[in-house]
Structures are given as structure tokens and as C-alpha cells.
């Protein structure tokens, strides 16, 4: 248990094994994002490098298969790791995620391979996921 919320980088395959197929990359991003709720529910703040890198690429007029992508995706994760407290490494072959793990270990950050390894925060009860619609609340 911990009383401090951790900023946890979720690392796993994004472009790996997709052959540049946008639908396959979207499916990989969805798998990364599926881990965000359990990290948040444990009392921490999840972050995925692509959440930052893809808008950066877009603003440069490029996408994840553009030659510029290697100069943005990997450096974004590296810069982000300077602010992170830990990494959650999801299964699957990924040179970028392996690089994230190596960087985290060099910096002395914990690397988790399963949600159950992440310490829960002691201060707050766990939120529950619901299909709450804020528009139905009384004003």
C-alpha cells in the first residue's frame, strides 16, 4: 500500500506487429487503454505515451507510420518517463515498450507486469465503473 498516487506509464505494443495497419494500431491502443481504469481504480494516474505523442505527430502533419514517428514516439516516452513513478508493462512484443522498461530500470523505477502487482493507495475507497450519465443529474 502507498499513500501517494503514482504516475504510471502503461507500456505495450502499439505499432509492433501491425504492418502499419491503422485498425491494428487502434486495437493495440485500445488494449493499452483498457489497463488505464484498473490503474486509476488502484488510486494512481495512468498515462500512455501515445496519448501525448500522437497529437504531437499530428501537429507536425505526420502520423504513426510517417518516418517522423520514430523521432517522436520513442523520445516522448523517454521524456515522459522522467516524470513517471513506475511502468506497467503489458504483454506482447514491442521494442518501444522494452525500451521503456530498460529506461525505467536504469532510473530505478518499479516495473509491474500485472495490475495486481501495483500497490493500492491507502487513502480512498475504490471507485467503481458505471455508465453514469452526468446529463441526468439535477442542476
Secondary structure, 3 states (H helix, E strand, C coil): CECCCCEEEEECCCCCCCCCCHHHHHHHHHHHHHHHHHHHHCCCEEECHHHHHHHHHHHCCCCCCCCCHHHHHHHHHHHHHCCCCEEEECCCCCHHHHHHHHHHHHCCCEEECCHHHCCCECCCCCCCCCCCCHHHCCC
